[in-house]
Amino acid sequence: MNSDDPGTSVNSSLLLPKLPARGDAAPKNWLARFLLSGQRSDGEGETGRTYPWYVVLWLTGVDYFSTLGYQPGIALLAAGAVSVPATGILVAVTLLGAVPVYAEVASRSYAGQGSIALLENLLSGWQSKIFVLVLLGFAGTDFVITMTLSAADAARHAVANPYLHPYVGDRAIGLTLLLLLLLAIVFFLGFREAIGLAQVVAVPYLVLNVIVLGRGLWEIAIHPTLLAHWRGALSAHGDWTLLFVGSALVFPKLALGLSGFETGVSVMPLISNDEASSKAAEETAGSAPQGRILATRKLLLSAAVIMSVMLLLSSFVAALLIPEEAYRESGAAAGRAIAYLAHEYLGNGFGAVYDFSTILILWFAGASAMTGLLNLIPRYLPRFGMAPRWVAYRRPLVLVLFAIDVVITLIFRADVEAQGGAYATGVLVLMLSAAIAVTIALWRECSIRRPQSLLLVFYFFVITLVFVYTLIDNVIGRPDGIIIATTFIVLLLAASGISRYFRSTEMRISKASFVDQSSAGLWASITGKKVNLVPYSRATPEYREALAKKIRQYYVIDGPLAFLHVSLMDNRSEFAAELRLQVHKEGDNIVIEANGAVAIANTIAYLSESLDPITIIVELTSRNLMRQSFAYLFWGEGETGLMVYSILVRYWEWTGRLTGRPRICLMSE
């Protein structure tokens, strides 16, 4: 249940006061205080400022449009003259596949968490958690390679620039690491995503590209032999049928041109509603922000149309004007096709301006990717209990991501083409997950009375198959992408499991509330050394009566007994729970029903600290301890008595509670 939902709000008088958590404590040394003093990355403290969609478009554009810096060169290297029809297929997949898919994602995941959140909502339990972790591994691959590849290509543009080359030489790796270091420093000190800066970076870059491509088209127009030569190169591949098949086979190698759609939906919270949708929202409380959804769809379509035109023009001009020896590896146009044309046909002065603009947008694309990771990771891992609490803070997470960037850069030696496979793999897996999520969502929503819904499901199923083919072909042709992604996933799963293990003794209660005022009043009357807490497993009056006799027989107990029964929620893969408490009298004793827990021992420990009883009497079992350990870790069940003792002792040590502790009695069955 989402606590942010207006329908689930609880009267504050019915809320149990929250206990202090370990993450609330002030760090003990200066380094920890400095690292944890920066901005949080988990959404806490967001201003909620919004902008028109056509302004936010440029924030998406710095990620999407920056691929023009290397995409035409990669396309030429992969397909030569066939890169033009292959780019045509890429454009068709973009406009007929990616745009419709993410338009549906926007309508179903409008909080800015994209396809990952949509799939999480469609699945449940550990299946959902593992799937999200796998997708986070691929998202990490996508965003990290975006940073390293963009910095590497920016370094390549700097090295190839005739004015900068005397200063930077051929030190592409060192320059790449320097750009990544500058990126980390900016975020470490406190980067604020600047919509205006994105516009200043992206608009001039597009304008410069239009000038270069326009000059290229003019060169083709005055030299018709260039067109004839290109047609001859195409005819060597056979007739149009064979050419289409060949282009379809080559198209997956151009999949980098599909990047940017996840960014398009991740920026949704920054997009404002229009006036009409605001009025509609007032009439329907809690409804989806239709204005924001419509505006996001406009953003996605506009970005896709702009990029499609630029990709088609760039592939056509580059294929006709750049000789083969120039775009091959280590050639003058390798990874910088349009920059090569800018220097070749508009002079080194204009080329230098183009290089500077390209370096700037590529660096800013890395900033966009860093922002995506800093927003994505803290929204999932800490909530799953699968990351330390410091992951919610920006500075330590920036250091971790920078270290990963350095390793990836050194592994690939700042080679743009070598990183293309890993980048494309991350992009395609996220797009495939989005297509699958949309298909499943539409299938669940469709009705036999609405055959058009079935047609829509079939359409998105076909799109899913296209992305499946593209991903499989990419993985077979460039397996380094899946190797890097698998490494990310294995490390993420291992770190998540270790974190969940070490955090298993936290209280794991996000909120506790009473079902009615009488329960709240009765709870307040028994707090503070007035009752003896007795957790029990069988919720029947007969069992409580037998248990009370057993306790009175073997223990010297003063005061009434407060029987506590904990009911676990169905989805025990959740890390923290929202408890619902019901309290009533039963003769001289008290009965407490706690519903919605994720772990029995943690819930008992939490409620005992809130209740502060005289004694806690917990039953022990004789079942296999190893089996119970795994049952506790995954399902919240197990040897309750020993775990309650362990959790409370750790909590008392942390809070410094030296006196006033309740007695803990462990009683065998």
Steps between C-alpha positions, in 0.01 A plus 500: 500500500638837404519738790496794262154408381243746639261214558735335746568799727462437874387737774813611685337415835490135389869484412752333728798733561789397276815361658836655405679307225874444459497720190375793712815504714766765440822358349783463751800612292560804281528304174165329550342832597634658181388216273152489651452876515427538130175479312297180525430307180183318608258781417496649849491876494393541137366845417226384267572777246366419153550631146323484161578183305681686222749630759554159662550359147856630500586313820406180318676632192845523655489122539314419178644757258858461624515158328543695175857547618580131440195325346569591130860380530396173665230451233755549220744260662225237540326530164680734261266605216219285648499720813242728334221239446595339832453839667161518326400179677633643826281808450196280428561300819540826690178662379282187476649306792687696765271806498172302545659279768626791709177694446328210679774489766442871563129442561564217749821608674470877523710544817820497297614142570438371149466142383670353810224630729235381254637146503537508879129581531403219260698240698512427873712349774856383448428456130448876476808582709736277301362627170546860611857428610579344161352800320695734728813313390419570137401859582833537677671371187307749286568805718861416592596431138321822404740684730815317392417487128395866489816607682711283270341649189539852642869422555527372143356827367750695711795290386401534132451877523798676337497781757477273807727220378827682581385520865330163553699289254373144454420444867137400445484274808639766734266763355203266537584439866541874553152568356352228723681647801358847423154344472540330838627820664202700373255245641703456817479872577128513422371494144150632435346380177483826304226504239629828360856368468375194311326728252813715459703185426256308277355775276833636365618144447199419282538827311867426428407151380236644266764737354749218444240267349362779284851566369537129434173485305617795292825318423301196386272716287789660310680167458239252364770236455501453877138385486569273205796345678288433810225338291762279340620392843142413596435305181795279586287360785223383260150621422279693743372181663848381585594854598209514746595163649862611526395827664279314748794276589728801547245713687571353851856635477348849479293455816685782677265734314218373723648640819329779692147366550555391861626851570185634332273331755736551794462879469119483524482656850662813354220544243210722601132428450307725267201704619235261370653197665537689828126567504430136418730392784306718742179324398652152538714480811791262474466461122800464270650832383357487149652831400848386599451170320386675181789747525750214545364330190554825308854514635574140397356545151673834443838366612456189284404701190793741542743216554358293214549785254852564627593130484373459144676815380826421681515141375427613141753783497768297680457197272544713187775738613729307734746264332532148638858544625384798712221326692688177567652447845771758573384699197448875509119462510483201739244582769473862382344490154318835509796673666716370215258655248495828695879533477514372142235725345464799738856549616689442823354814661142380468618146572651615828169660601321176407751294698453717808120471474530122456732464800260705709187301411681167541620608844146614586366163377722344765346737755154390390600134541651570844177672604302199378704258711495727806121512476444135406717299743387667828133461406528121494794346686459664846124438484568132430748487789761416236740789551658681794323816613780719363389412146220755548764776518649650188868539588595140589296368207682740263835362624387142434374586150821690419708197603288280270543753216878489541506119487278487189709767324823312568350167392384643165797740476259787423404337168162628381426214259597236757251642751221522244394137552466537877311827457261352244439195722395717795277717280333204329432305820327803653296552182413129487392507865283803423340323203436186707352704786268690268388179326423330833317808632286530187426126502374524857287801412353370173153349477344260250234765449767741375674329205699816430677440831611158378633658182695746713644215708602321181665818368711540814576128495647545151704798625626280784614238246688769305687602816565132583658450157701820531630408845590140406682613186686765696603254771620242246691758297642692798497274808708745705178689576330205667826416681520848650128498584525153658793620710292796618208269581711244690669772705165667565334175609795412723511846659121495542502160670783601736325827585169322563681258730671771706187716518274210599530598869361850445149568631356495143185696585432811292176596677263357763140612547199390705177381343286711734517755779428247774807295397716814510366596843547153647856482363584833660366378836729194510829655387789550742565187712134413555462164319698190409526444124432146381532440124314184398438301183145356519237774510229324705360579846564142609869520412535835679338355810731194499804720438407734786475202741838370387663840550350550846611150595868532404570875531450760770303760309355824635230680306274398211611319186487671159467228235645607164411317180679606180343427161734514201407670175475295180796670333779440747767598253437860611761627742288737712136474600209723594341339807134515594443445874185394681501488882226369729458364853442133575426464870798633694727470198550692174494365144696681227448407134770629262419457130708563190847412633791379285691329782370372831809552716562855377137593561508363854820695571352821358177475699680404820716814474187708443310328784792475748368194688620357829593165347506343153424129501579334166464135407786296355461215251710190438498525119815499283680831551653516150161450336351762731776748409409484133129514582561814704715668234253442214159461667532669841438176690732291716638481852318802638636501854869514416445756222297730725780488757766570234308791344426664835857466629635661181242778529578565866872513426442753222261720703713475814212370709683380811210494747128430493527210262227236517593152614508242220387147586543222245248219551507161326184364342 
